[in-house]
Amino acid sequence: MTNTAVLSMSFERRREKCDIRIENGLLSRLPRSSFSNSSSIAVISDDVVSRLYANRVKSQLSKIATTSVITFPHGEKSKNIETCSRIAAKMSDLGLDRKSTLVALGGGVVGDMVGFVASIFKRGVRYVQVPTTLLAQVDSSIGGKTGVDTDWGKNQLGTFYQPKAILIDLQTLDTLPHAEVFNGLAEMIKSGVIDDSELFRSIEKMDSFSVENLKSLIARACRIKARVVERDEKEANLRVILNYGHTVGHAIEASSNFTLSHGKCVILGMAAEGWIATKLGIFSESDCMRQNELLSGIIKSFKVKNLDAGKILAFARLDKKSSVNSIKMSLPERIGKMHQMGDGSYLIPVKKELFLASLQKLQREL
């Protein structure tokens, strides 16, 4: 079975299209069409990924236009407005203009930040996503959400800004640390729960969550997100289903001062939110058990200290979907289908008491 695929998202109002190309060895044959009419190119990466791939990418793109490399320290702690300002200043020093193209070479942090800088530098320049982690390949590089973290929460400053293309080289996963695999696995499980019971079943049946096993499902996970984003680019309603597990998950992540990885937090978030959905009479008990059987095996490998329920609640109230009076989240009714309210909304209000009870249950299971 081949893992190669070309997917496409179209945004008709702006007559724009974003192709997602998935291949082995793509970094060695980047398509010129993704960089056409560029006055110059800046490859932006963190200091870890840059050492692995930046020279290879630069040597190819230099045949198209003058190409520079900009790096910053790796990790979530760099994902802030100060780092973005330094990147933009470097871009200005290099003489980049409105016809320049940025390349986000790296994982989710790199993609979110480069997309954000692209959306605000000289009021918008083109960028191409070249994701090198499983998380970025199946989730964060797709959909045009950009952003940075702040003292008051995760991704609190950001924009919707679509890349010109998403170029996925599956071979970059061969250098991925094992711990990083769980970050992408969390999003693949989420994709199965929200929209694809067959994807969920395929993950369920795996004898191990190896990179080789997961590679065969990457195109399928990408297709789910692309289909949702194409129908609801700016998260008016449907796109909120992609946030399953993230209301609790992002709050746990922020409360840990980002010492817990995104994937671990989303897995914990799905466990909590699935339980909330059963208590609201939304999620099938049998499907919740199936989800939890898959998640519990992963959670047992985590080393998570006590969850600070007060802090987590405070961060959840700052979630972009929530309001002062209620925490809102998207919840499943069965594996492969999310619940809609009577008015068609995919956002379900959750009382503080039920939210806190889900954290207490989660704490008992850690």
ZAMARGU-4260 file (C-alpha; in steps of 0.2 Angstrom, whole numbers, plus 5000, padded with zeros to 4 digits):
<rodrens>
0) 5000/5000/5000 | 5007/5017/4995 | 5007/5032/5007 | 5007/5045/4994 | 4992/5056/4992
5) 4988/5074/4985 | 4973/5082/4994 | 4966/5099/4991 | 4956/5112/5000 | 4947/5126/4991
10) 4941/5142/4998 | 4929/5148/4984 | 4925/5166/4991 | 4943/5170/4989 | 4946/5159/4974
15) 4960/5151/4983 | 4966/5133/4985 | 4978/5124/4996 | 4986/5108/4991 | 4992/5095/5003
20) 5005/5084/4996 | 5011/5068/5005 | 5026/5058/4999 | 5041/5049/5005 | 5057/5059/5001
25) 5047/5075/4997 | 5061/5087/5004 | 5072/5081/4990 | 5060/5086/4977 | 5050/5101/4983
30) 5037/5107/4969 | 5042/5123/4961 | 5024/5128/4959 | 5022/5130/4978 | 5035/5144/4977
35) 5032/5152/4960 | 5033/5171/4959 | 5043/5173/4975 | 5054/5188/4976 | 5064/5179/4990
40) 5061/5164/5002 | 5064/5163/5021 | 5065/5145/5028 | 5060/5147/5047 | 5064/5133/5059
45) 5069/5129/5077 | 5087/5125/5081 | 5084/5106/5082 | 5074/5104/5065 | 5085/5116/5056
50) 5101/5106/5059 | 5092/5091/5051 | 5084/5098/5036 | 5087/5117/5033 | 5102/5115/5022
55) 5093/5102/5011 | 5078/5113/5009 | 5088/5129/5006 | 5099/5121/4992 | 5083/5117/4982
60) 5074/5133/4985 | 5089/5144/4981 | 5087/5138/4963 | 5070/5147/4963 | 5074/5163/4973
65) 5086/5170/4985 | 5084/5159/5001 | 5088/5163/5019 | 5087/5152/5035 | 5080/5160/5051
70) 5080/5149/5067 | 5074/5151/5085 | 5075/5140/5101 | 5064/5125/5100 | 5050/5121/5112
75) 5033/5128/5117 | 5042/5142/5128 | 5047/5150/5112 | 5029/5152/5105 | 5026/5170/5110
80) 5025/5187/5103 | 5042/5191/5107 | 5050/5177/5097 | 5038/5182/5082 | 5044/5200/5084
85) 5062/5194/5083 | 5058/5184/5067 | 5050/5198/5059 | 5064/5210/5062 | 5076/5197/5055
90) 5065/5196/5039 | 5065/5215/5038 | 5084/5215/5039 | 5086/5202/5025 | 5075/5213/5014
95) 5060/5202/5013 | 5045/5210/5004 | 5026/5207/5001 | 5031/5195/4987 | 5042/5184/4998
100) 5037/5167/5004 | 5040/5160/5021 | 5043/5141/5024 | 5037/5134/5041 | 5049/5119/5043
105) 5046/5110/5059 | 5032/5104/5071 | 5017/5113/5077 | 5026/5127/5086 | 5035/5132/5071
110) 5020/5131/5060 | 5009/5141/5071 | 5022/5155/5073 | 5027/5156/5055 | 5009/5156/5050
115) 5006/5170/5062 | 5021/5180/5056 | 5016/5178/5038 | 4999/5185/5042 | 5005/5201/5050
120) 5022/5204/5041 | 5018/5219/5029 | 5000/5215/5031 | 5002/5197/5024 | 5014/5187/5014
125) 5013/5169/5007 | 5019/5154/5017 | 5021/5135/5014 | 5019/5123/5028 | 5033/5109/5028
130) 5028/5099/5044 | 5041/5087/5051 | 5031/5079/5066 | 5016/5068/5066 | 5006/5081/5076
135) 5010/5094/5063 | 5007/5083/5048 | 4990/5076/5053 | 4983/5092/5062 | 4992/5108/5065
140) 4998/5112/5048 | 4981/5110/5040 | 4968/5123/5042 | 4976/5140/5043 | 4975/5143/5062
145) 4990/5152/5068 | 4994/5159/5085 | 5006/5161/5100 | 5004/5158/5118 | 5002/5172/5132
150) 5003/5173/5150 | 4984/5170/5151 | 4983/5155/5140 | 4987/5145/5125 | 4985/5152/5107
155) 4976/5168/5114 | 4984/5179/5100 | 4982/5172/5082 | 4974/5173/5065 | 4966/5162/5052
160) 4978/5163/5037 | 4979/5149/5025 | 4996/5142/5018 | 4999/5141/4999 | 5003/5123/5001
165) 5007/5109/5014 | 5021/5098/5009 | 5022/5082/5020 | 5038/5071/5018 | 5034/5055/5028
170) 5053/5051/5030 | 5055/5066/5042 | 5045/5055/5054 | 5060/5042/5054 | 5070/5055/5065
175) 5055/5059/5077 | 5058/5055/5095 | 5047/5041/5102 | 5039/5053/5114 | 5034/5065/5100
180) 5024/5051/5092 | 5010/5052/5105 | 5007/5070/5101 | 5002/5065/5083 | 4993/5049/5089
185) 4982/5060/5100 | 4975/5070/5086 | 4973/5054/5075 | 4962/5046/5089 | 4953/5062/5090
190) 4950/5062/5071 | 4943/5044/5072 | 4931/5049/5086 | 4924/5065/5078 | 4922/5059/5060
195) 4929/5042/5055 | 4925/5026/5065 | 4935/5016/5053 | 4951/5026/5057 | 4947/5023/5075
200) 4945/5005/5072 | 4962/5004/5063 | 4971/5012/5077 | 4962/5001/5090 | 4969/4986/5081
205) 4987/4991/5080 | 4999/4980/5090 | 5010/4995/5092 | 5010/5013/5089 | 5025/5013/5078
210) 5029/5027/5066 | 5028/5014/5052 | 5011/5008/5057 | 5004/5026/5059 | 5011/5032/5042
215) 4998/5022/5033 | 4984/5032/5041 | 4991/5050/5039 | 4982/5053/5023 | 4966/5048/5030
220) 4968/5059/5045 | 4973/5074/5034 | 4957/5071/5023 | 4946/5072/5039 | 4953/5089/5044
225) 4954/5096/5026 | 4935/5092/5023 | 4930/5100/5039 | 4940/5116/5036 | 4934/5117/5018
230) 4916/5118/5025 | 4920/5130/5039 | 4936/5139/5038 | 4933/5152/5051 | 4925/5140/5064
235) 4908/5147/5063 | 4901/5130/5069 | 4906/5114/5061 | 4925/5116/5064 | 4923/5116/5083
240) 4922/5097/5082 | 4941/5097/5079 | 4943/5104/5096 | 4936/5088/5105 | 4948/5085/5120
245) 4956/5102/5118 | 4945/5112/5130 | 4951/5102/5145 | 4967/5097/5136 | 4973/5115/5133
250) 4968/5120/5150 | 4979/5106/5158 | 4993/5111/5146 | 4993/5129/5151 | 4991/5125/5170
255) 5007/5114/5169 | 5016/5130/5161 | 5018/5119/5146 | 5029/5106/5154 | 5016/5093/5149
260) 5016/5089/5130 | 5001/5094/5119 | 4997/5076/5115 | 4997/5070/5133 | 4985/5084/5137
265) 4973/5080/5123 | 4973/5062/5127 | 4968/5067/5145 | 4956/5080/5138 | 4947/5066/5128
270) 4946/5055/5143 | 4938/5069/5153 | 4927/5076/5140 | 4921/5059/5135 | 4915/5056/5153
275) 4907/5073/5153 | 4897/5068/5137 | 4891/5052/5145 | 4885/5061/5161 | 4875/5073/5149
280) 4867/5058/5141 | 4876/5062/5125 | 4889/5049/5122 | 4885/5031/5120 | 4891/5021/5136
285) 4898/5007/5125 | 4908/5019/5114 | 4914/5029/5128 | 4921/5012/5135 | 4929/5009/5119
290) 4937/5026/5118 | 4943/5024/5136 | 4951/5007/5133 | 4962/5014/5120 | 4966/5029/5129
295) 4969/5021/5146 | 4983/5010/5139 | 4992/5026/5133 | 4988/5036/5149 | 4997/5022/5160
300) 5013/5027/5152 | 5012/5045/5157 | 5020/5053/5172 | 5008/5066/5177 | 5008/5075/5194
305) 4993/5080/5203 | 4981/5090/5192 | 4977/5108/5199 | 4958/5108/5197 | 4957/5127/5201
310) 4970/5132/5189 | 4963/5121/5175 | 4946/5128/5178 | 4953/5146/5176 | 4961/5142/5160
315) 4946/5133/5153 | 4936/5149/5156 | 4948/5158/5145 | 4945/5146/5131 | 4940/5155/5115
320) 4924/5145/5114 | 4919/5148/5132 | 4910/5163/5140 | 4910/5171/5157 | 4895/5160/5162
325) 4899/5143/5154 | 4912/5132/5148 | 4908/5126/5130 | 4915/5110/5122 | 4911/5099/5107
330) 4906/5082/5112 | 4903/5065/5104 | 4887/5055/5103 | 4896/5039/5096 | 4913/5035/5088
335) 4913/5044/5071 | 4899/5057/5075 | 4899/5072/5085 | 4883/5079/5094 | 4873/5093/5088
340) 4861/5104/5099 | 4843/5107/5094 | 4849/5123/5086 | 4862/5114/5075 | 4877/5120/5086
345) 4891/5109/5090 | 4895/5118/5106 | 4888/5111/5122 | 4888/5121/5138 | 4895/5112/5153
350) 4892/5117/5171 | 4907/5121/5182 | 4903/5107/5194 | 4903/5094/5180 | 4919/5100/5173
355) 4927/5099/5190 | 4920/5081/5193 | 4928/5076/5177 | 4945/5082/5183 | 4943/5072/5200
360) 4939/5056/5190 | 4954/5059/5179 | 4965/5062/5194 | 4959/5045/5202 | 4964/5036/5186
365) 4982/5044/5185
</rodrens>
